[in-house]
Amino acid sequence: MQFIETRGNDGQKPSSVLFSEAILSPSASFGGLYVPSQLPTLDQEFLEGHLSSHYKTLALDFCNNLA
């Protein structure tokens, strides 16, 4: 999954990076951050299934929906 800059590109840093690069170097051009280029659609079943989930369980399931 690609991550894009929130404040445009100054030519000094890449405008799009992989997840691992965004985590290791989150600062983008003009003081912005890298955010996912798109988010998965989370249906009602997913949301209801995680009403009482622990954060780690929710995060893992969410990441599995990114692929």
N, CA, C, O and CB atoms as a CASP TS submission, in Angstrom:
PFRMAT TS
TARGET T0000
AUTHOR 0000-0000-0000
METHOD Language model
MODEL 1
PARENT N/A
ATOM      1  N   MET     1       0.839  -1.173   0.000  1.00  0.00           N
ATOM      2  CA  MET     1       0.000   0.000   0.000  1.00  0.00           C
ATOM      3  C   MET     1       0.886   1.238   0.000  1.00  0.00           C
ATOM      4  O   MET     1       1.909   1.285   0.683  1.00  0.00           O
ATOM      5  CB  MET     1      -0.955  -0.003   1.210  1.00  0.00           C
ATOM      6  N   GLN     2       0.486   2.223  -0.761  1.00  0.00           N
ATOM      7  CA  GLN     2       1.223   3.477  -0.852  1.00  0.00           C
ATOM      8  C   GLN     2       0.691   4.497   0.148  1.00  0.00           C
ATOM      9  O   GLN     2      -0.503   4.535   0.446  1.00  0.00           O
ATOM     10  CB  GLN     2       1.144   4.038  -2.270  1.00  0.00           C
ATOM     11  N   PHE     3       1.591   5.314   0.653  1.00  0.00           N
ATOM     12  CA  PHE     3       1.240   6.416   1.538  1.00  0.00           C
ATOM     13  C   PHE     3       1.635   7.710   0.833  1.00  0.00           C
ATOM     14  O   PHE     3       2.695   7.785   0.212  1.00  0.00           O
ATOM     15  CB  PHE     3       1.947   6.283   2.941  1.00  0.00           C
ATOM     16  N   ILE     4       0.780   8.731   0.931  1.00  0.00           N
ATOM     17  CA  ILE     4       1.012   9.998   0.235  1.00  0.00           C
ATOM     18  C   ILE     4       1.165  11.132   1.247  1.00  0.00           C
ATOM     19  O   ILE     4       0.785  11.002   2.411  1.00  0.00           O
ATOM     20  CB  ILE     4      -0.146  10.304  -0.748  1.00  0.00           C
ATOM     21  N   GLU     5       1.724  12.236   0.784  1.00  0.00           N
ATOM     22  CA  GLU     5       1.950  13.400   1.649  1.00  0.00           C
ATOM     23  C   GLU     5       0.659  14.186   1.875  1.00  0.00           C
ATOM     24  O   GLU     5      -0.215  14.225   1.009  1.00  0.00           O
ATOM     25  CB  GLU     5       3.020  14.317   1.038  1.00  0.00           C
ATOM     26  N   THR     6       0.550  14.805   3.039  1.00  0.00           N
ATOM     27  CA  THR     6      -0.644  15.591   3.355  1.00  0.00           C
ATOM     28  C   THR     6      -0.554  17.040   2.890  1.00  0.00           C
ATOM     29  O   THR     6      -1.583  17.707   2.787  1.00  0.00           O
ATOM     30  CB  THR     6      -0.892  15.560   4.836  1.00  0.00           C
ATOM     31  N   ARG     7       0.642  17.546   2.606  1.00  0.00           N
ATOM     32  CA  ARG     7       0.780  18.979   2.286  1.00  0.00           C
ATOM     33  C   ARG     7       1.479  19.251   0.966  1.00  0.00           C
ATOM     34  O   ARG     7       2.095  20.306   0.811  1.00  0.00           O
ATOM     35  CB  ARG     7       1.532  19.670   3.379  1.00  0.00           C
ATOM     36  N   GLY     8       1.404  18.354   0.031  1.00  0.00           N
ATOM     37  CA  GLY     8       2.060  18.580  -1.245  1.00  0.00           C
ATOM     38  C   GLY     8       3.524  18.189  -1.195  1.00  0.00           C
ATOM     39  O   GLY     8       4.021  17.760  -0.153  1.00  0.00           O
ATOM     40  N   ASN     9       4.209  18.333  -2.301  1.00  0.00           N
ATOM     41  CA  ASN     9       5.588  17.887  -2.408  1.00  0.00           C
ATOM     42  C   ASN     9       6.509  19.032  -2.761  1.00  0.00           C
ATOM     43  O   ASN     9       6.197  19.840  -3.636  1.00  0.00           O
ATOM     44  CB  ASN     9       5.710  16.789  -3.438  1.00  0.00           C
ATOM     45  N   ASP    10       7.656  19.107  -2.077  1.00  0.00           N
ATOM     46  CA  ASP    10       8.633  20.162  -2.344  1.00  0.00           C
ATOM     47  C   ASP    10       9.777  19.694  -3.236  1.00  0.00           C
ATOM     48  O   ASP    10      10.699  20.463  -3.509  1.00  0.00           O
ATOM     49  CB  ASP    10       9.189  20.685  -1.043  1.00  0.00           C
ATOM     50  N   GLY    11       9.729  18.450  -3.691  1.00  0.00           N
ATOM     51  CA  GLY    11      10.784  17.922  -4.547  1.00  0.00           C
ATOM     52  C   GLY    11      11.955  17.342  -3.778  1.00  0.00           C
ATOM     53  O   GLY    11      12.834  16.721  -4.375  1.00  0.00           O
ATOM     54  N   GLN    12      11.987  17.529  -2.466  1.00  0.00           N
ATOM     55  CA  GLN    12      13.079  17.024  -1.652  1.00  0.00           C
ATOM     56  C   GLN    12      12.814  15.606  -1.136  1.00  0.00           C
ATOM     57  O   GLN    12      13.745  14.834  -0.907  1.00  0.00           O
ATOM     58  CB  GLN    12      13.322  17.958  -0.488  1.00  0.00           C
ATOM     59  N   LYS    13      11.545  15.279  -0.959  1.00  0.00           N
ATOM     60  CA  LYS    13      11.156  13.979  -0.444  1.00  0.00           C
ATOM     61  C   LYS    13      10.188  13.339  -1.428  1.00  0.00           C
ATOM     62  O   LYS    13       9.530  14.042  -2.195  1.00  0.00           O
ATOM     63  CB  LYS    13      10.520  14.101   0.968  1.00  0.00           C
ATOM     64  N   PRO    14      10.095  12.007  -1.414  1.00  0.00           N
ATOM     65  CA  PRO    14       9.148  11.364  -2.341  1.00  0.00           C
ATOM     66  C   PRO    14       7.702  11.699  -1.979  1.00  0.00           C
ATOM     67  O   PRO    14       7.362  11.820  -0.802  1.00  0.00           O
ATOM     68  CB  PRO    14       9.346   9.837  -2.335  1.00  0.00           C
ATOM     69  N   SER    15       6.862  11.847  -2.989  1.00  0.00           N
ATOM     70  CA  SER    15       5.458  12.180  -2.739  1.00  0.00           C
ATOM     71  C   SER    15       4.653  10.950  -2.347  1.00  0.00           C
ATOM     72  O   SER    15       3.546  11.076  -1.824  1.00  0.00           O
ATOM     73  CB  SER    15       4.840  12.829  -3.971  1.00  0.00           C
ATOM     74  N   SER    16       5.194   9.773  -2.591  1.00  0.00           N
ATOM     75  CA  SER    16       4.519   8.530  -2.273  1.00  0.00           C
ATOM     76  C   SER    16       5.564   7.516  -1.783  1.00  0.00           C
ATOM     77  O   SER    16       6.613   7.346  -2.403  1.00  0.00           O
ATOM     78  CB  SER    16       3.737   7.984  -3.514  1.00  0.00           C
ATOM     79  N   VAL    17       5.262   6.852  -0.670  1.00  0.00           N
ATOM     80  CA  VAL    17       6.196   5.872  -0.104  1.00  0.00           C
ATOM     81  C   VAL    17       5.435   4.621   0.340  1.00  0.00           C
ATOM     82  O   VAL    17       4.210   4.633   0.458  1.00  0.00           O
ATOM     83  CB  VAL    17       6.978   6.485   1.093  1.00  0.00           C
ATOM     84  N   LEU    18       6.176   3.554   0.580  1.00  0.00           N
ATOM     85  CA  LEU    18       5.587   2.331   1.115  1.00  0.00           C
ATOM     86  C   LEU    18       5.355   2.481   2.618  1.00  0.00           C
ATOM     87  O   LEU    18       5.914   3.377   3.250  1.00  0.00           O
ATOM     88  CB  LEU    18       6.495   1.112   0.824  1.00  0.00           C
ATOM     89  N   PHE    19       4.530   1.604   3.184  1.00  0.00           N
ATOM     90  CA  PHE    19       4.200   1.633   4.607  1.00  0.00           C
ATOM     91  C   PHE    19       5.450   1.666   5.481  1.00  0.00           C
ATOM     92  O   PHE    19       5.538   2.468   6.410  1.00  0.00           O
ATOM     93  CB  PHE    19       3.350   0.428   4.970  1.00  0.00           C
ATOM     94  N   SER    20       6.409   0.802   5.187  1.00  0.00           N
ATOM     95  CA  SER    20       7.615   0.728   6.024  1.00  0.00           C
ATOM     96  C   SER    20       8.380   2.047   6.031  1.00  0.00           C
ATOM     97  O   SER    20       8.919   2.439   7.066  1.00  0.00           O
ATOM     98  CB  SER    20       8.529  -0.396   5.536  1.00  0.00           C
ATOM     99  N   GLU    21       8.436   2.731   4.905  1.00  0.00           N
ATOM    100  CA  GLU    21       9.117   4.019   4.835  1.00  0.00           C
ATOM    101  C   GLU    21       8.344   5.093   5.603  1.00  0.00           C
ATOM    102  O   GLU    21       8.949   5.937   6.264  1.00  0.00           O
ATOM    103  CB  GLU    21       9.302   4.442   3.374  1.00  0.00           C
ATOM    104  N   ALA    22       7.022   5.068   5.521  1.00  0.00           N
ATOM    105  CA  ALA    22       6.189   6.047   6.228  1.00  0.00           C
ATOM    106  C   ALA    22       6.328   5.884   7.735  1.00  0.00           C
ATOM    107  O   ALA    22       6.305   6.874   8.467  1.00  0.00           O
ATOM    108  CB  ALA    22       4.714   5.903   5.815  1.00  0.00           C
ATOM    109  N   ILE    23       6.472   4.650   8.208  1.00  0.00           N
ATOM    110  CA  ILE    23       6.633   4.396   9.638  1.00  0.00           C
ATOM    111  C   ILE    23       8.016   4.834  10.116  1.00  0.00           C
ATOM    112  O   ILE    23       8.143   5.438  11.181  1.00  0.00           O
ATOM    113  CB  ILE    23       6.413   2.907   9.946  1.00  0.00           C
ATOM    114  N   LEU    24       9.047   4.532   9.335  1.00  0.00           N
ATOM    115  CA  LEU    24      10.418   4.843   9.744  1.00  0.00           C
ATOM    116  C   LEU    24      10.767   6.317   9.599  1.00  0.00           C
ATOM    117  O   LEU    24      11.615   6.831  10.328  1.00  0.00           O
ATOM    118  CB  LEU    24      11.388   4.022   8.940  1.00  0.00           C
ATOM    119  N   SER    25      10.115   7.001   8.656  1.00  0.00           N
ATOM    120  CA  SER    25      10.382   8.421   8.437  1.00  0.00           C
ATOM    121  C   SER    25       9.061   9.129   8.134  1.00  0.00           C
ATOM    122  O   SER    25       8.774   9.437   6.978  1.00  0.00           O
ATOM    123  CB  SER    25      11.409   8.630   7.272  1.00  0.00           C
ATOM    124  N   PRO    26       8.254   9.388   9.173  1.00  0.00           N
ATOM    125  CA  PRO    26       6.893   9.904   8.957  1.00  0.00           C
ATOM    126  C   PRO    26       6.807  11.358   8.512  1.00  0.00           C
ATOM    127  O   PRO    26       5.752  11.788   8.046  1.00  0.00           O
ATOM    128  CB  PRO    26       6.117   9.754  10.203  1.00  0.00           C
ATOM    129  N   SER    27       7.874  12.120   8.638  1.00  0.00           N
ATOM    130  CA  SER    27       7.837  13.532   8.272  1.00  0.00           C
ATOM    131  C   SER    27       7.947  13.695   6.757  1.00  0.00           C
ATOM    132  O   SER    27       8.913  13.238   6.145  1.00  0.00           O
ATOM    133  CB  SER    27       8.967  14.302   8.979  1.00  0.00           C
ATOM    134  N   ALA    28       6.957  14.348   6.160  1.00  0.00           N
ATOM    135  CA  ALA    28       6.941  14.577   4.720  1.00  0.00           C
ATOM    136  C   ALA    28       7.260  16.047   4.435  1.00  0.00           C
ATOM    137  O   ALA    28       7.647  16.788   5.339  1.00  0.00           O
ATOM    138  CB  ALA    28       5.564  14.183   4.112  1.00  0.00           C
ATOM    139  N   SER    29       7.099  16.460   3.194  1.00  0.00           N
ATOM    140  CA  SER    29       7.388  17.835   2.790  1.00  0.00           C
ATOM    141  C   SER    29       6.521  18.848   3.528  1.00  0.00           C
ATOM    142  O   SER    29       5.386  18.549   3.899  1.00  0.00           O
ATOM    143  CB  SER    29       7.192  17.989   1.296  1.00  0.00           C
ATOM    144  N   PHE    30       7.054  20.036   3.737  1.00  0.00           N
ATOM    145  CA  PHE    30       6.336  21.157   4.344  1.00  0.00           C
ATOM    146  C   PHE    30       5.782  20.828   5.732  1.00  0.00           C
ATOM    147  O   PHE    30       4.783  21.414   6.147  1.00  0.00           O
ATOM    148  CB  PHE    30       5.205  21.587   3.439  1.00  0.00           C
ATOM    149  N   GLY    31       6.415  19.901   6.453  1.00  0.00           N
ATOM    150  CA  GLY    31       5.970  19.532   7.792  1.00  0.00           C
ATOM    151  C   GLY    31       4.751  18.633   7.821  1.00  0.00           C
ATOM    152  O   GLY    31       4.144  18.437   8.874  1.00  0.00           O
ATOM    153  N   GLY    32       4.389  18.087   6.672  1.00  0.00           N
ATOM    154  CA  GLY    32       3.229  17.196   6.602  1.00  0.00           C
ATOM    155  C   GLY    32       3.586  15.785   7.040  1.00  0.00           C
ATOM    156  O   GLY    32       4.707  15.514   7.472  1.00  0.00           O
ATOM    157  N   LEU    33       2.639  14.919   6.923  1.00  0.00           N
ATOM    158  CA  LEU    33       2.810  13.512   7.273  1.00  0.00           C
ATOM    159  C   LEU    33       2.430  12.646   6.082  1.00  0.00           C
ATOM    160  O   LEU    33       1.837  13.124   5.115  1.00  0.00           O
ATOM    161  CB  LEU    33       1.959  13.139   8.514  1.00  0.00           C
ATOM    162  N   TYR    34       2.776  11.377   6.164  1.00  0.00           N
ATOM    163  CA  TYR    34       2.331  10.419   5.160  1.00  0.00           C
ATOM    164  C   TYR    34       1.071   9.733   5.668  1.00  0.00           C
ATOM    165  O   TYR    34       1.015   9.306   6.821  1.00  0.00           O
ATOM    166  CB  TYR    34       3.445   9.375   4.842  1.00  0.00           C
ATOM    167  N   VAL    35       0.071   9.629   4.822  1.00  0.00           N
ATOM    168  CA  VAL    35      -1.193   8.964   5.150  1.00  0.00           C
ATOM    169  C   VAL    35      -1.501   7.952   4.049  1.00  0.00           C
ATOM    170  O   VAL    35      -1.007   8.091   2.930  1.00  0.00           O
ATOM    171  CB  VAL    35      -2.365  10.003   5.307  1.00  0.00           C
ATOM    172  N   PRO    36      -2.312   6.935   4.350  1.00  0.00           N
ATOM    173  CA  PRO    36      -2.654   5.956   3.309  1.00  0.00           C
ATOM    174  C   PRO    36      -3.314   6.637   2.112  1.00  0.00           C
ATOM    175  O   PRO    36      -4.120   7.553   2.277  1.00  0.00           O
ATOM    176  CB  PRO    36      -3.586   4.870   3.877  1.00  0.00           C
ATOM    177  N   SER    37      -2.968   6.187   0.915  1.00  0.00           N
ATOM    178  CA  SER    37      -3.558   6.768  -0.297  1.00  0.00           C
ATOM    179  C   SER    37      -5.027   6.397  -0.434  1.00  0.00           C
ATOM    180  O   SER    37      -5.791   7.103  -1.093  1.00  0.00           O
ATOM    181  CB  SER    37      -2.790   6.307  -1.537  1.00  0.00           C
ATOM    182  N   GLN    38      -5.421   5.298   0.184  1.00  0.00           N
ATOM    183  CA  GLN    38      -6.829   4.915   0.213  1.00  0.00           C
ATOM    184  C   GLN    38      -7.085   4.077   1.458  1.00  0.00           C
ATOM    185  O   GLN    38      -6.187   3.404   1.964  1.00  0.00           O
ATOM    186  CB  GLN    38      -7.228   4.134  -1.074  1.00  0.00           C
ATOM    187  N   LEU    39      -8.305   4.125   1.936  1.00  0.00           N
ATOM    188  CA  LEU    39      -8.683   3.344   3.113  1.00  0.00           C
ATOM    189  C   LEU    39      -9.638   2.244   2.695  1.00  0.00           C
ATOM    190  O   LEU    39     -10.428   2.419   1.767  1.00  0.00           O
ATOM    191  CB  LEU    39      -9.326   4.241   4.199  1.00  0.00           C
ATOM    192  N   PRO    40      -9.569   1.109   3.378  1.00  0.00           N
ATOM    193  CA  PRO    40     -10.493   0.032   3.029  1.00  0.00           C
ATOM    194  C   PRO    40     -11.916   0.378   3.463  1.00  0.00           C
ATOM    195  O   PRO    40     -12.125   1.174   4.378  1.00  0.00           O
ATOM    196  CB  PRO    40     -10.048  -1.289   3.676  1.00  0.00           C
ATOM    197  N   THR    41     -12.868  -0.223   2.804  1.00  0.00           N
ATOM    198  CA  THR    41     -14.259  -0.079   3.200  1.00  0.00           C
ATOM    199  C   THR    41     -14.524  -1.050   4.340  1.00  0.00           C
ATOM    200  O   THR    41     -14.299  -2.254   4.212  1.00  0.00           O
ATOM    201  CB  THR    41     -15.227  -0.336   1.999  1.00  0.00           C
ATOM    202  N   LEU    42     -14.995  -0.523   5.434  1.00  0.00           N
ATOM    203  CA  LEU    42     -15.302  -1.361   6.586  1.00  0.00           C
ATOM    204  C   LEU    42     -16.813  -1.478   6.687  1.00  0.00           C
ATOM    205  O   LEU    42     -17.511  -0.500   6.954  1.00  0.00           O
ATOM    206  CB  LEU    42     -14.688  -0.776   7.902  1.00  0.00           C
ATOM    207  N   ASP    43     -17.303  -2.683   6.471  1.00  0.00           N
ATOM    208  CA  ASP    43     -18.744  -2.882   6.484  1.00  0.00           C
ATOM    209  C   ASP    43     -19.297  -3.005   7.905  1.00  0.00           C
ATOM    210  O   ASP    43     -18.549  -3.062   8.881  1.00  0.00           O
ATOM    211  CB  ASP    43     -19.100  -4.117   5.685  1.00  0.00           C
ATOM    212  N   GLN    44     -20.612  -3.043   7.989  1.00  0.00           N
ATOM    213  CA  GLN    44     -21.294  -3.127   9.275  1.00  0.00           C
ATOM    214  C   GLN    44     -20.851  -4.346  10.072  1.00  0.00           C
ATOM    215  O   GLN    44     -20.697  -4.269  11.291  1.00  0.00           O
ATOM    216  CB  GLN    44     -22.795  -3.163   9.068  1.00  0.00           C
ATOM    217  N   GLU    45     -20.647  -5.471   9.391  1.00  0.00           N
ATOM    218  CA  GLU    45     -20.222  -6.706  10.058  1.00  0.00           C
ATOM    219  C   GLU    45     -18.863  -6.526  10.726  1.00  0.00           C
ATOM    220  O   GLU    45     -18.660  -6.970  11.856  1.00  0.00           O
ATOM    221  CB  GLU    45     -20.164  -7.868   9.054  1.00  0.00           C
ATOM    222  N   PHE    46     -17.930  -5.873  10.027  1.00  0.00           N
ATOM    223  CA  PHE    46     -16.602  -5.628  10.594  1.00  0.00           C
ATOM    224  C   PHE    46     -16.717  -4.761  11.851  1.00  0.00           C
ATOM    225  O   PHE    46     -16.135  -5.073  12.890  1.00  0.00           O
ATOM    226  CB  PHE    46     -15.677  -4.948   9.549  1.00  0.00           C
ATOM    227  N   LEU    47     -17.473  -3.672  11.740  1.00  0.00           N
ATOM    228  CA  LEU    47     -17.610  -2.745  12.867  1.00  0.00           C
ATOM    229  C   LEU    47     -18.285  -3.406  14.070  1.00  0.00           C
ATOM    230  O   LEU    47     -17.829  -3.253  15.202  1.00  0.00           O
ATOM    231  CB  LEU    47     -18.406  -1.514  12.441  1.00  0.00           C
ATOM    232  N   GLU    48     -19.357  -4.129  13.826  1.00  0.00           N
ATOM    233  CA  GLU    48     -20.055  -4.799  14.922  1.00  0.00           C
ATOM    234  C   GLU    48     -19.195  -5.896  15.543  1.00  0.00           C
ATOM    235  O   GLU    48     -19.281  -6.153  16.743  1.00  0.00           O
ATOM    236  CB  GLU    48     -21.375  -5.389  14.426  1.00  0.00           C
ATOM    237  N   GLY    49     -18.372  -6.536  14.728  1.00  0.00           N
ATOM    238  CA  GLY    49     -17.501  -7.597  15.220  1.00  0.00           C
ATOM    239  C   GLY    49     -16.392  -7.094  16.122  1.00  0.00           C
ATOM    240  O   GLY    49     -15.765  -7.877  16.835  1.00  0.00           O
ATOM    241  N   HIS    50     -16.146  -5.790  16.097  1.00  0.00           N
ATOM    242  CA  HIS    50     -15.055  -5.228  16.892  1.00  0.00           C
ATOM    243  C   HIS    50     -15.527  -4.239  17.953  1.00  0.00           C
ATOM    244  O   HIS    50     -14.729  -3.452  18.461  1.00  0.00           O
ATOM    245  CB  HIS    50     -14.069  -4.551  15.986  1.00  0.00           C
ATOM    246  N   LEU    51     -16.795  -4.269  18.288  1.00  0.00           N
ATOM    247  CA  LEU    51     -17.304  -3.350  19.312  1.00  0.00           C
ATOM    248  C   LEU    51     -16.582  -3.511  20.650  1.00  0.00           C
ATOM    249  O   LEU    51     -16.391  -2.532  21.371  1.00  0.00           O
ATOM    250  CB  LEU    51     -18.796  -3.570  19.508  1.00  0.00           C
ATOM    251  N   SER    52     -16.186  -4.722  20.982  1.00  0.00           N
ATOM    252  CA  SER    52     -15.506  -4.946  22.260  1.00  0.00           C
ATOM    253  C   SER    52     -14.117  -5.550  22.078  1.00  0.00           C
ATOM    254  O   SER    52     -13.576  -6.145  23.010  1.00  0.00           O
ATOM    255  CB  SER    52     -16.344  -5.854  23.144  1.00  0.00           C
ATOM    256  N   SER    53     -13.538  -5.405  20.898  1.00  0.00           N
ATOM    257  CA  SER    53     -12.201  -5.950  20.636  1.00  0.00           C
ATOM    258  C   SER    53     -11.122  -5.128  21.318  1.00  0.00           C
ATOM    259  O   SER    53     -11.286  -3.931  21.550  1.00  0.00           O
ATOM    260  CB  SER    53     -11.933  -6.008  19.136  1.00  0.00           C
ATOM    261  N   HIS    54     -10.029  -5.783  21.633  1.00  0.00           N
ATOM    262  CA  HIS    54      -8.845  -5.077  22.108  1.00  0.00           C
ATOM    263  C   HIS    54      -8.220  -4.350  20.919  1.00  0.00           C
ATOM    264  O   HIS    54      -8.413  -4.747  19.770  1.00  0.00           O
ATOM    265  CB  HIS    54      -7.820  -6.063  22.777  1.00  0.00           C
ATOM    266  N   TYR    55      -7.479  -3.294  21.200  1.00  0.00           N
ATOM    267  CA  TYR    55      -6.871  -2.488  20.137  1.00  0.00           C
ATOM    268  C   TYR    55      -6.005  -3.334  19.203  1.00  0.00           C
ATOM    269  O   TYR    55      -6.075  -3.177  17.984  1.00  0.00           O
ATOM    270  CB  TYR    55      -6.031  -1.367  20.745  1.00  0.00           C
ATOM    271  N   LYS    56      -5.193  -4.226  19.761  1.00  0.00           N
ATOM    272  CA  LYS    56      -4.299  -5.044  18.929  1.00  0.00           C
ATOM    273  C   LYS    56      -5.090  -5.918  17.961  1.00  0.00           C
ATOM    274  O   LYS    56      -4.705  -6.073  16.802  1.00  0.00           O
ATOM    275  CB  LYS    56      -3.401  -5.924  19.812  1.00  0.00           C
ATOM    276  N   THR    57      -6.187  -6.484  18.432  1.00  0.00           N
ATOM    277  CA  THR    57      -7.021  -7.325  17.572  1.00  0.00           C
ATOM    278  C   THR    57      -7.642  -6.497  16.454  1.00  0.00           C
ATOM    279  O   THR    57      -7.640  -6.907  15.294  1.00  0.00           O
ATOM    280  CB  THR    57      -8.123  -8.019  18.394  1.00  0.00           C
ATOM    281  N   LEU    58      -8.168  -5.340  16.805  1.00  0.00           N
ATOM    282  CA  LEU    58      -8.762  -4.442  15.818  1.00  0.00           C
ATOM    283  C   LEU    58      -7.723  -3.998  14.790  1.00  0.00           C
ATOM    284  O   LEU    58      -7.983  -4.040  13.587  1.00  0.00           O
ATOM    285  CB  LEU    58      -9.379  -3.218  16.510  1.00  0.00           C
ATOM    286  N   ALA    59      -6.556  -3.576  15.252  1.00  0.00           N
ATOM    287  CA  ALA    59      -5.501  -3.102  14.356  1.00  0.00           C
ATOM    288  C   ALA    59      -5.046  -4.187  13.389  1.00  0.00           C
ATOM    289  O   ALA    59      -4.854  -3.924  12.202  1.00  0.00           O
ATOM    290  CB  ALA    59      -4.314  -2.604  15.163  1.00  0.00           C
ATOM    291  N   LEU    60      -4.874  -5.407  13.895  1.00  0.00           N
ATOM    292  CA  LEU    60      -4.444  -6.513  13.051  1.00  0.00           C
ATOM    293  C   LEU    60      -5.490  -6.812  11.989  1.00  0.00           C
ATOM    294  O   LEU    60      -5.150  -6.988  10.819  1.00  0.00           O
ATOM    295  CB  LEU    60      -4.172  -7.761  13.896  1.00  0.00           C
ATOM    296  N   ASP    61      -6.749  -6.871  12.379  1.00  0.00           N
ATOM    297  CA  ASP    61      -7.818  -7.154  11.426  1.00  0.00           C
ATOM    298  C   ASP    61      -7.944  -6.020  10.416  1.00  0.00           C
ATOM    299  O   ASP    61      -8.184  -6.274   9.235  1.00  0.00           O
ATOM    300  CB  ASP    61      -9.153  -7.367  12.159  1.00  0.00           C
ATOM    301  N   PHE    62      -7.787  -4.783  10.856  1.00  0.00           N
ATOM    302  CA  PHE    62      -7.838  -3.629   9.960  1.00  0.00           C
ATOM    303  C   PHE    62      -6.710  -3.720   8.923  1.00  0.00           C
ATOM    304  O   PHE    62      -6.936  -3.513   7.731  1.00  0.00           O
ATOM    305  CB  PHE    62      -7.732  -2.305  10.767  1.00  0.00           C
ATOM    306  N   CYS    63      -5.499  -4.030   9.390  1.00  0.00           N
ATOM    307  CA  CYS    63      -4.351  -4.145   8.469  1.00  0.00           C
ATOM    308  C   CYS    63      -4.552  -5.274   7.477  1.00  0.00           C
ATOM    309  O   CYS    63      -4.135  -5.166   6.324  1.00  0.00           O
ATOM    310  CB  CYS    63      -3.051  -4.372   9.251  1.00  0.00           C
ATOM    311  N   ASN    64      -5.180  -6.347   7.906  1.00  0.00           N
ATOM    312  CA  ASN    64      -5.460  -7.451   6.988  1.00  0.00           C
ATOM    313  C   ASN    64      -6.454  -7.037   5.917  1.00  0.00           C
ATOM    314  O   ASN    64      -6.473  -7.626   4.836  1.00  0.00           O
ATOM    315  CB  ASN    64      -5.991  -8.658   7.753  1.00  0.00           C
ATOM    316  N   ASN    65      -7.276  -6.043   6.193  1.00  0.00           N
ATOM    317  CA  ASN    65      -8.229  -5.529   5.204  1.00  0.00           C
ATOM    318  C   ASN    65      -7.569  -4.569   4.226  1.00  0.00           C
ATOM    319  O   ASN    65      -8.176  -4.231   3.210  1.00  0.00           O
ATOM    320  CB  ASN    65      -9.388  -4.833   5.901  1.00  0.00           C
ATOM    321  N   LEU    66      -6.348  -4.119   4.496  1.00  0.00           N
ATOM    322  CA  LEU    66      -5.655  -3.194   3.593  1.00  0.00           C
ATOM    323  C   LEU    66      -5.123  -3.923   2.365  1.00  0.00           C
ATOM    324  O   LEU    66      -5.004  -3.329   1.293  1.00  0.00           O
ATOM    325  CB  LEU    66      -4.503  -2.493   4.326  1.00  0.00           C
ATOM    326  N   ALA    67      -4.812  -5.176   2.511  1.00  0.00           N
ATOM    327  CA  ALA    67      -4.178  -5.928   1.418  1.00  0.00           C
ATOM    328  C   ALA    67      -5.137  -6.223   0.297  1.00  0.00           C
ATOM    329  O   ALA    67      -4.756  -6.847  -0.694  1.00  0.00           O
ATOM    330  CB  ALA    67      -3.602  -7.220   1.934  1.00  0.00           C
TER
END
